[in-house]
Amino acid sequence: MSTDATINLQDLQCLRQDRGSDGSDPYIWPALVSIDSSFRVTVLTPYNESRVIIQSGMKNGQSAAMSAIVGAQTMRLPGDLAGNHLILVVALWEKRDTPDNVVSAGYTAFSDSLGTGIRANLLGLGSSDPATQQAAIDAVKTTVKNGVTDAISNSLTWYQKAEIAAGIMTLDNLIDNSSKAFSSLTPQTFAVSFGGSIGGRLLFYRDNTQNGTGDVDTPGIIGQGGWEDFKFLFSGGNGIIYAVNPEGQLLFYRDTTQNGTGDVNTPSVIGLGGWADFKFLFSGGNGIIYAVNQQGQLLFYRDNTQNGTGDVDTPSVIGLGGWADFKFLFSGGNGIIYAVNQQGQLLFYRDTTQNGTGDVNTPSVIGLGGWADFKFLFSGGNGIIYAVNQQGQLLFYRDNTQNGTGDVDTPSVIGLGGWTDFQFLFSGGNGIIYASEPALTPANSYVIDADLQLKTVVCEAELNAVNQDQVAVKGLKAQLAELQKEFAQAPASEKPAILADIREFEKDELAPAEAKLAADTRALEACRARSGVTTSKQIAASAESPTNRVTVPV
């Protein structure tokens, strides 16, 4: 049994482009690559569609639907999906002055060199060693770049090269290329990014082991921008994310999937104002929100509904003063509050009532020093404490006792670098770590929304037979047309012989082929009827669909 894997590139969003008020004229070169269990590499690209402009004069903030000519590609995967690997590769270009024939030559080289590069580096691409795999990816990119560059150069005339050297002609600009490897062939949505990130995205990380032995390294993007603008950003557990905007409102977001595939984008306002004035603001789980005001008091709020419909507005005072003096202040869940004082000690507090009636006042020291030097410090629940040191490493600590009697002192490194670059970094519980990027200013930044769809092919043998019959009948009719043309142009003395040839051809060649097509069509119709497709029109449409175009292995 085979499966049709369809990639739909839907909308191109222009986040930033460097062409000023004139806008840009973007187009793409998409390629769908499959690698089967026999390591057979197949590359599928839209036929001879080298420069389909997505939108002319595209400006910052605009979005345009992708033409189906280049935006939809279907590849038939034989046998068990587990034995197939799928890779999407997309190059994003901006139209300038490159002649059409030169663009076409580069496009052909793109497809050819992509297959050549992947085939030559299959072992490295499949390696479990990240360094080996990255070297293979770089080798493929070099092969493609050299192939396209050479093809474009070889297609230019000496006069065109002189125009380029003189600045009269400007070749089309490669904005960026991007790829998506599908480790799991399941229906899914995803985004393909080009150029530099404008930042402000909300990222999803997973600490899979939650014991200090894992490597937290590959995020999912679950918020496209603007997450750097908040005054506070923290998790409430169970996919809840609280934020305080510049207007001082408390916002409620929900990460519904909690697996890195969702899109966190539409908040509810659950606090009308004043939330930006706090020194600290963090969740204690189960709807509890702790805050420290300018007077240094520790306040207790409750989000009673935890669904974005409530109004969080009336606090209780559970700490009388001094709470604004800490370097870090965060919850460990279950009433635990951790703090780092000016001496760099890690302190353990307990909110014993967790209802706003208690007095949180006497800490224990569970970390002797150095805790003030971190860039980020936050809890992952269940005694886990994450920290980011000055070298940008993500560290894993464990408060084993969770009662104020332990000594939290020896970390494991679970993130090798770059963790100091974030605007916010906090845990969502269950190994989830959220991060928001600072704002960035790349020359170009584009995003394509896309999805992968899978459809089991039914009646494949019958469908292939009809396809072959249609090709055969079409060829025979072309031959018959030539005979009829010869008959029309022949002198009267030769017409009887040619007419006899026509009648013989119709009887011995065309009629049997048409009979076979009719029989195979009936067989396909019967098979498809059992699968819910009952009309000849639907069968004909299926047989002639681009889904069934033959792809050429590279």
N, C-alpha and C positions, 0 to 999 in steps of 0.2 A: 504494500500500500504506500502511496506517495502523499506528500503534503505540499500544498502551495503556500509559500511564505511570501507575504506581501508587505513591503515597506511603503508607507504613505508619508511623504514629506508634505506637510500641510501649509503652514504659514511661515513666512520669513519676517522676523521682527528686526528692525533697524534701531538698535539702542544708541549707536553713535557712528557717524561716518565723517570722513575728513574732506569732503568736497564742498563744504560750506553751503551757501544758499542754493547752489545749483543741484545739489543732491547727487546721488550715485545711481548707476545703472547696473545692478548686480545680476549675475547669472551663475548657475552651478553646473559642475560636472559630477553627477552621482554614479557610483558603481556599487553593485551588490556582489559580494564574493562568497562562494560556498566552498567548503572543504569537506569532502565526504570521508567515510571510514577507510577508504583506500588511498587517501591523501591526493585525490583528484581535485584540482583547483579549477573552478569555473567562475568567470567574470561576466556579469551582465550589465550593460550600459544601454541607455536609450539610443536607438539607431539614428546616427547622423544628426543628432540634435545638440550641436556643440555650443550654441549661443542663443538660448531662449531667455530673453530679458524678463526678469520677474516683475520689476516695476521701474519705469523711467523716472529719473529725478527723485529717487527715494530719499527722504529726509529723516532726521532724528525723531524717534518716537512713532514712526509709521510702520504699518504691518501690511503685508500683501499675501494673497493666497497663491500657492504654488501651482503652476500649470501641471495638469496630470501627465503631460508629455514627458516631463522629467521628474515629476514628483511621485509617481507611482510605479513601482517595479515589483514584479512577481517572479520568484524563482521556484521551480519544482524540486523538492528534496525527496529523493527515493528512500524507501525503507524506513528504518527506525530513526526518529528524530535525534535520539541520543548519539547516533553515529555521525551526525552532521554538525558543522560549525558554520556560522553565518557572520559576515563582517560587512558593515556599511562604511563606505569611504566617500566623502564629499569634498570637493574643492570649490571654494567660493571665489568668483572672479568679479572684477568690475570692468565693464566695457569702456575702452578708450578708442584707439585707432587701428588696432590689429586687423588686417584684411581677413575676410571670411575664410579663404582657403587656408590661411596660416592657422587660424583658430581650429579649423577642422583637422589639420595635421597634428596639432598639439593634443587635441581630444583623442584621436586614434592612438597616439603614443601613450597617453595617460592610461587607457585601458590595457594596452599591450604590456607596458612596463610594470603596471601594477601586478598583473598575473605573473610576470617573470620574477619580480622581486619577492613576491610571496612564496612562490615555488622554491626559489633558491634559499629561503630562510625559514622553511617550515619547522625544522627542528628547534631553532631558536625561539620562534614564536610560540611553540608549545612547551617551552621550558618552564619549570617551576621556580627557577632562579630569576628574580626581578631584573638583575643586571644583565643577564643573558637575554632575557626577553626584550628589554629596552634596546639592547644593541641590535637585535634582529629588526625591531620596528624602525630604528634609525637607518638600517641598511636598506629596508624597503623604501623608505622616504627618499633616500639618496638615489636609488634606482629610478624611481618615478620622476624626481626632479630633473635628473640628467636626461632621461628619455624625452620629457616634454620640452626641456630647454633646447636640446639638439634638434628636435623635430621642427620647432618654431624657427630656429636659426636657419636650418637648411631650406625652409620654405620661403624665406624672404629673398627677394631679388637684391642685387647689389645696390640698385637705386633706392630701394626701401631702407636698406641698412644705412645708406648715406643720409636719408631723411631722419632716421632715428638719431644718428650721431650729431646731426645739426639741430636737433630738438624740434624738428618740424612734425615728426610722427612720434606718438607715445603709445607703446604697446599696452595691451590690456593688463590690468594690475591684479596679481594674485593676492587676495586679501588674506586668506588662510585656508588650510585644509584640516579636516576633522574626521574622526572615525569612531565607530561604535561596534564593539565586539559583543555578540550575544552569547554569554556564558550559559544561559538557559533559554531554550527556544519555547517560550510561552508568550501569549498575547500580552503586550505591554505598551505603555506610552513612554516617551523619552524626549529629550531635547538635544540638539546638536549645536554647539557653540563655535563661533569663529571670531578671530581677532583677539583682542584682550578683553578680560572681564571688566565691566564698569564697577565691579565690587558691589558691596551691600547685599550680597546674596546670603540666604540662610542655608547652611550646609548641615548634612546629617552624617554623623560618624557612628560606628558601632564597635564597642569593645566586646568582642565575642566571648572571650574567656572570662573576663571579670575577676581574674586572679593574679594579674601582673605578668602573665607570660605571653600575652598576645601582642600584635602589632596593629595599632589603629592608624590606617594610612589612606584609605580611598573613600571620599565622601560622595553622597548623593546630593543633588541640588534640589531643595524643596521650597525655596523662596527666591524669586528672580531679582529682586532689588529693593533698596530702600530700608533694609534692616539695620543699616549703620546709623540711622537718624534718631533712634530711640535713646531716651535717658536711662531707662532700665529695660532689661530683657532677661527673663528667667522662666524656668519650667515649673508647672504645678503638678507634674506627674500625669500619667495616663494620656499622654498626647497633648495636654493643655500647655499653652505657652502664653505667658502674660507679658505685656509691653506697656511702657509709658511713652507717649508721643511728646513732641515739643510743646504741645498745648497743655500738657499735664494730665491728660486723660489716661485712665487705665483701660487697656484693651485686652480682649480675650481672643486667642487664636486656638485652633484645634489641628494638630497633626493626626489626621484620621487613620493613616496607614501605619505609621510608626515603623516603617521599614526602608525609608529613603526614596520611595517612589511617588509620594504624594506632592501636592502643591498647596502650601500654606499661604493663603492670600487674602482672605476676607475676615476682618475682625469684627467683634461686637464691642461696644463701649459699655464697660461695667463700673466705671468710676469717672465722674463728670469733671473733676479738676483737682489741682493741688498735688498730684502724685509726683511731680517732678521736683518738689521741694525737699524730699527726704534725702538723708545721707546714705542710708542703706534700705533696700527693698528686696525681699526674697520670700520664697514659698517654704512652708513647712509640711506640704502635702495635705491631702484630704480637704482642700479648700482653705487651709490656713495661709494667711499672708502676714509676714512680720515686716515692720517698718521702723526706722529710727528717724525721729524728727530733729529739727534744728536745736532743740533743747536737750538732745541726747537721751530722750526717753525711748524705750522699746515698746512698740505698739502691736496689738494683736487685732487683725481683721479676719473676717470669715466670708469666703465666697460660697454662699449656701447652695446655690444651684449647680455650680461648676459646669454650666452649659452655655454661658454667654448671655443669659437672660436676666441675671440678677443685678443688684446694685450694691456694690461694696462701699459702704459709706461711714460707718460708725465704729471707731476702734475702742479697745480697752488698753489701758496702760499696764504693762506687766514687767516693766523695768524702769526704775525711777530716774536714772541718770547715768551719764558716763559712756553710753553706748556709741556715741559718735566718735570716740577716740580710737576705735579699733582700725587696724589696717585692712583686715578682712572680717566679714561676718556672714555666715551662711548656715543653712539647716542641713542636718544629716537624717531628717525624718524621725518619726516617732517621738517628737518633742525634743530631740537633740539639737542644740545650737553650738556651732563651733565659732571661735573668734581668735584673731591674732592680735596681740597687744603691741604696744610700741617697743617692747623689748624683744619682739620676734617670737614670743612663746605661743604655742597652740593651746587654747583653753577649751574646756568642755563645760557647757551649761545644759540644764535640763528644764524644759517647760513641762512640769509634771501634770498639770491639769489639761493643757491643750484646749482650753475653752475660754480663755481671756480673763480668768479669775485669779490665776496664780501670780507669784512674784518670782521672777527669774533673777537671782542675785548672787549666788556663790559658785564660782567656777572651780574646776580642777585643772591643773596643768598636765597636759598629755604629750606635749612637744616642747623640748627644753629651749630651742632657739633656732634662728635662721628662717623662720616661717614668713617673715615680712619681706623677704627678698624675691618672692615669686611674682610673676606677672599675673597669673590667674591661680585661684585656689577655690575649689568647689567640691561638693559631695556627690557621689554616685549612688548613695543609699547603701544600706546594709554594711555600714562601716567603711565603705570605700571612699577615699579622698583622692581627687585628682589635683595635680599641680603642674604649672608650667614654669620651668626655671629660666634664668637669664640666657641660656644657650638655645632656648626655643624647644627643648625636649618636653614631652608630655610624661609625667611621672605618676606612678600608681602607689598609693599608700593604703594601709589597712589599719583601722582602729578595731582591733580584735575584740576588746571587751565591751565597747560601746556603753560604758557606765562611768567613765571618768577615772578609772584606775589604771588604764594601760599606758604604754609609752609608744607613740607613733614616731618611728625614727628611720626606717630603712626602706627606701622606695625602689621600685623597678621602673625601667624606662620602657614605655609602650608606644612612644611616638618619637621618631628620631630627630625631627627639627621642623621649624617653621610655625610652631604653635603660638609664638609671641605676636604674630602678624594680625591676629584677629581683633575685631572690635569688641565682641562679646564671646564668651565661651562658658557653657553651662551644661549640666546633665539633665536628661529627661527620665532617668531611672532605667533599670533593666539593660544597662550597658550602652544606652543611647547617649551620645554627646552632640549637642548642637553648637554651631559656631556661626557668627556673622562676620562678613568681611568688611574692611573699611572701604570707603569710596575710592575708586581708581579712575584714571583719565587716559584710556587707550585711544589711539587714533581711530580705530574701527572696532565695532563690536556688534555682532549679529547673532541671532538665535533662530533655529528652525524647530518648530514643534512637529513631532513625528509619532508614528505608532507602528508596531509590528502586529500583523494579523496572520493567523494560521487557519487553513481550511483543508480538511481531508479530501483528497481527490477520489471521487466515486466513478465507477465504470471507466477506469483509465484505459483498459485494453480496447474497449468498444470505442472510446473517444479517439484513441490513436488511429484505429482502423478507419474511422470516418475522415479524420484529417488526411490520412494517406490517400484515401479514395478521392477526396476533393482535389488534392494536388494532381492525381493521375487524370481525372476527368478534365480539369482545367488545361492540362498539357495537351490532351487529345483534342479538345475543342480548338486550341490554338493551331494544331496541325490541320484540322478540318477547315479552319478559316483560311489557311494558306492554300489548300486545295481549291476551295471555292473562289478565292481570288484568282488562282491560276485558270480556273474554268471561265471566269468572266472575261479574262484578257486573251484567252486562246482563240485562234481562228476556228471557224465553224467545222472544218474537217477534223480538228483534234478534240472537239468538245465531247463526242460520244465516249471516247476512251477515258477521258478525265472524269466524266460523269460516272462511268462504271467503277473507276477507282474510288470515287466518293461513296457510292453505294456500298462497295465492299468494305471500305474503311468504317462506315457507320455500322455495318452489320457485324463485322468481325472484331473491331477494336472499341469503338465508342459505346455501342449498345451493351456489351458485357461489362464494361467499366461502370456505366450508369446503373446497370442492374445490381452490381456489387455495392455501389454507393447506397442504393435504395435499401438493399437488404441489411447492410451494416447500420444504416440510419435507423431502420426499424428495431434492430437489436439494441442500439444505443437508447432509442426511445423507450423500449421496454425496461431496460436497466434503470434509466433515469426516472421512469414512472415509479419504480419501486422505491426510489430515493426522494420522491416528491416533486420531480420535474417531469411534466407530462406533455408539453407541446413541442412540436417540431421546431417552432420558432425559437424556443428557449435552447433546444439542442443545437441548432445552427449557430446561435449567438455564442454558446459555450465553445463550440468547435472552432470558431473563428476568433475567439478571445485572445488578447495579447498574453493571457496566462499560459497559452499553449504554444507560444513561439519557441522555436528551438534556440537554445543557448549554445555558444561555442566554447568548449573547454580550452583554457589557455595552457 
